[in-house]
Amino acid sequence: MGTTTQLPGRKTDDVFIERRGKNVLWQRSMYCSCYKAETGQPDFGCPLCLGLGYIYDTATTVKMLMTGVKQDKSYSIVAAWELGTCRATFKASVTVGFKDRIMFQGVMLTFTELLTRKQRTALGSKDLLKFGKVTNIIKVIQRDPTLKTLITYRESIDYRLVTDTSNSYIEWLAGGNKPADNERYSILYEHLPEFIVWDVPQVRTDSEYYQFAKFSILRRKDMIENAPA
């Protein structure tokens, strides 16, 4: 579980962040032991990380300030700004790290992705969705290659949405219709905006009497080419 630490006797900028910041869900990330440093690849059949290479702790609610891309010219000098990138400032006690996951609350986005039935055999009747906090599946469709027609699958009859502490899935129900193994299908759903901590360029050093707020560079998960899932 993500934890925060506060050194006694130091002043911080936390009051401003508390007043102006928004609540977000923060999950620390850790390498799964199946990750192979020699190849840079996880075990795609791993039942623990589901082939993602990372394991996330239980989400913790923290305050965060978000700054628009164009307002941080100093970071853009090194050509680090890309589509879907933003700067986030956290309280001094919130020590975010590389590949941690940040999810916004109270905002919904829609996303469509192509899935392959039985992406990971460890999941059985479930297929893993890209975003961790999916709230609603809007539509699931597939092109029938034989009849050249469109198949629309039915919620609660053919499939249902399943979530746990880290991930969301579409689960295919017994007795319903479903794509054949290794066939692709399309899904449209609503989810919480999700960002990955991409850099922690902390350039200010805490002193004996003052603890500076921490800032990080975040990238929207669907904008990262090699993002998990």
N, C-alpha and C positions, 0 to 999 in steps of 0.2 A: 504494500500500500504506500502511495506517495506520502511523504512526511515533510514537514517544514521545521527549520531550526531558527532560533532567534538568540543571538548573543546578548547578554544583559549589559545595560549601561551604554548602549549606542543609540544615537538618533538615526532616524530613517526617513524616507519619503513615503512611507506606507499610508499616511493619512490622506494624501492626495489620491493615491491609487484606490484607497477604500471608497472615497467619495465619487470619483469619476470612472472607476473601472467597472467592468462587467463580469458577472460570474461565468466561468467556463469550467469544463471538466478537464482535469489534467491526469494523464496516465503515464507513469514512468515506463520506459522500455528497457529490456535486457536481452542480450543475445540468448537464443536457445542453444543448448549444448550440441544440437545436431548441426549447427552452422560450421561449415568447413572453410577455414581461413585460406587454405591453399587455392580453392576454386572460387571463393566468394559466393558460394551457393549453400542454401540449407538443404536438408533432406525433405523433398517435397511430399514424402509419405509420412512425415513425423506426426504422431497423434497428439502431441502437446502444443506445438506452434502451428500445426496444420500447413506446414511448408512455408510459412511466412519468414522464418528465421529470427523473429522477435517474439518475446512474451511480454504482455502488458500487465501491470499491477492494477488493483482495484482503483477506479476513478475517484479523485478528490476534487471538491469544488474550491476554486481559488479565484481571486480577483485579477483582472488583466486589463491593461490599457493597450489599445491597438492604434498604430500610426500608419497613415497612408503611405504608399510606396514613394510618391513624388516628394514627400516631405523629408526624406532622409537621403540627401545628396551625397553625404560622406560615404555611405556604404555602396552607392551606385558607381563610385569611382573604380572599384575593382570589378566592375561588370557582374555583380552578384544578383542584380535585380532581374527577375524573370516573371512571366505571367503567373499570377496567383501567389506572389510573394508579398509579405507584409512584415512589419516590425512590431513586436509585442514587448511590453514592459510589465514585469511582475514585482511583487513585493520583495524586499531584500531577503526575506526568509524562504522564498520559494526558489529552490535550486533546480531549475529545469535542465535537462540534458539532451544530447543529440539523439534524434529519433523518438523522443517523447511525443505523445499524442495529445493534441488540444482540440476539444470539441465545444462549439458554441451552444448556448442554451437559448430557447425562446425564438429561434429562427429556423425555418425549414427551407431546404433546397430540393429540387427534383434532379434525378440522375438516371440515365439509361446506360446499361452495359450488356454486352454479349457474354453469356455464360455457356460452359460446356457441361452437360449433365454428367454427374459423378466426377467433378473436378478432382476431388481427393477421396480415395477409397476409404480413408479412415472416418469419413463423415456419413457413410451409409446413404440414407435417403435424403440427405441435406446437401445443398450447394452453398459455398461461402460467397457472401456479397462483399463488395469492395469497402464499404463504409461500416464502421462499428455500431453506430446508433441509427438504424433504419426504423422509421416509425410507421410506415404504411406502404404496402405494395399496391401500385395503381393498376398495372397491367402486365401480363406475361403472354407473349406471342411467339409463334414459330411458323416458318414456312414449310408446308408439307411438300417434300421434294417429289413425291409421286403424283399427287393430284394437282400440284401447283396452286394450292389454296392456302389461306391463312388460318392457322389454328389459334384460338384464344383459350387459354386455360382459366379455370374458375377457382377463385379463392374459397377456402373451406371445403371444397369438393376435390379439387386436384392438388392444391398446395396450401400452405400457410406460412406466415412469417414467424421465425423463431429467433430469439436473442439471448445472449448470456452477458457476462460482465465485460467482455472484450469485443465480441463479434456479433454479426447478424447473418441469418441464413434464410434461404427458401427451402422448406421441407416438403417433399412430394409425398402425398398421402396414399396409403394403401387403398386399393379399389378405385382410385381416380386415374385420369389420363395423365401421362407424363412423357417427356421426350425420351427417346431410346438412349442408352449409354453412348457417350462420346458424340452425341448430336448437339448442335448449338441452338440456343434460343435467346430471345431478347426480353429484358425485364426493365420496367420503369417504376421507380419508387421515390419516396420522400425520406430525407435523412437530415441529421444535424450536420452543419458545416464542420468539416474535419481538417485540421492542419497538422503537419509534422514539423517538429523542431529541426531546422536544417543547419543552423549555426548558432553559436553562443559567443559573439564577439565582444566579450566584456573587457573594456579598455580602462575602466576606472577601478582603482584599488581601494578596498575598505581601509579605513584608518582605525586607530584605537577608539576614536570617539564618534565615528560616523560610518554607517553601513549603507552603501548605495543600493538603489533599486537595480534589479537585474533585467537586462533586455536580451531578446533573442530574435532570430530571423526565422519566420515560419513560412512554409510552402503548403498550398492547398494540395491535399492528398492526390486528387485526380490529375493534377498537373505534374506529378513526379513520374517520370517514365518508368522507373524500376520500383515504384512503391509496392509494398506487399499487397497481395490480392488483386 
